[in-house]
């Protein structure tokens, strides 16, 4: 059975209540909330666009919606709990519709004192990835760390300390170029 379509509304109060409920479940960026609200109004019409903007403005004025706070909290969570690298967090925030300047400020404040190699090792420990025994496992670890948002320089530094042979490192380097 397909999901039912969201009910359209012309009421700012109903749309506001829905938005507050969505924000009570989890934090959202302004762009995410707009995407969530548009199906509930006639988004193509001027009235629908105005309703969405009114609700967004009201939530911002009340302090429920703040992209800078969202980006800072999100970055901190992903760094502390998920052990992700800077690049992964920046990419995810861009997908969520946060403005580039806000992203740079938030991520810089969270990751300014972070040792990338230590963060990458913590990520590997969290994922329980052991020291690679062969080329295939080294490539697997390389892909894991790349997806987690770590720079190639950091990844190669870790692989060298694990004494991965130079031929494997050369092949991995040629893959990223």
N, C-alpha and C positions, 0 to 999 in steps of 0.2 A: 504494500500500500504506500503510495507516495506521500510525502510530507504535505500537510495542508498549507495553502498560501496564507501569508500573514494578512490579518484584517486591516483594511484601509481605514484611516481615521482623518477627520478634519479638525479634530480637537487638539489644541496645544496641550491641554492638561493630560489627556490620555497618552499622547506621545511623550510627554515629560515623565509620566509615571513609568512607562515602558523603559525609557532611557535610564532612569534612576535604578530600576530593577536590574537592567543589564550591567550597570556599574557596580551594583551591590554584589553581583556574582564574581566579577573580577575587574581589575583596572583595564582601561582601554584608552587608546589614543583618540584624538579628535577624528581622524580619518576613519578609524575602525567604527566608531560610534555612528558617524554619518552613513557609512555603508550599511550599518544595521538598521538605521532609521528610514532610509530611502524606500525600501519595499513597503513600509507601513503608510506611506503617503503617496499622492500622485506626484511622483518625483519630476515628471516632465513639465508640470505646470508651475507657474510662478508662485501660486499659493503653497504648493507642496515644498518648494525650495525655501520659501520664507518660513514655513513652520519648522523645518529642520534647523535653519539658522537661528531662529528664536530659542529653540530648546537648547542648542549648543551654547549660545550666548548666556542663557540663564544658568546653565550648569557651570560654565566658566566663572561667572560672577559669584556663584555660591562656593566655588573652590572644589567642586566635585570633579572637574575636568581640567587637567593641566599637563600638557605634553612634556614640559621640562621635568616635572616631578615624576611623571610616568617613565621617561627615559632613564632618569637617575635610578629609580627603584628597580626597573627592569635590568639595567646594566649590573647593578650591585647583586641582584639575585642570581643572574646567569654566571657572574664571576665567582661568587661565594659557594653556591650550591651545585651548579652544573659544571664548574671549572672550565668554562669555555674561554677561548681567546678573544681578543679585541675585535678581530675581523668578523667573527661569527655574530657577535652582538650588534655591530654596526649594520651588517646585512639584514638581520632580523628586524631591527628598528626601522630600516628603510622600507621593508616589506609592510610593516604596520602603519606606514604613512607619516612617520615623524619627520619633521623638517631637518635637513642636513646640519644646519648650525646648532640646533638643539642636540642632535646626536653627538656631534663632535665635543660639545661642552660637557655633556653627561658622561660620555665614555672616557674622555680625558680625565675627568675628576675621579672616576672610579678606578681606572687602570694606570694612573700616573706613577704609583709606587710599586707596581706589580712586576716581579721578575718573570718574564715569559717562560724561561726554561723551567722554573719551579712550578709555574701554573700548568705547563704541559705535563710535567711529571705527575702532578696531582690528578690531572685528567686521566692519565694512563692508569694510575692506581685506582681511581674511582671506577674505571671501566674494566679493571682487572686484566689489563693487557700485559703479558709477560715479556721479558727480553726475547727478541726474535732469534730463532734457531736457524732459519734459512732465509733465502731471498723472498719467498712468498710471504712469510710472516713480517719481514721488514717492510715490504710494500704495503701490507695490510695496515701496519702501524702508521706508516706515512700517510695513507689515505684517511685514517681515523683522525690524525692530528690536523690534517689539512681541512677536513670538514668541520672540525672543532674550532677553526679560526686561528690557527697558529701559523706564523711565518715559516717559510721554507728554511730560512737560516737557523731558526730555533729547532726545527725538526731534525735537520742534518747534524746539529750539535749534539742532540740526544742520541741519535743513531751512531755517531762516532764514539761517544763515550761507552756505548754498548758493543763497540768493536765490530760493527757491521763492515764487511769487506768493501774495499774501494770500488770494485766493479759494480756492486749492487747500488752504491751511492751514486755512481756515474749514471747508471741507467735511470734511477729515480730523478736525477737532475735533468736528464734529457726529456723526461716525460712532462716536466712542468714548463719547459721552454717552448 
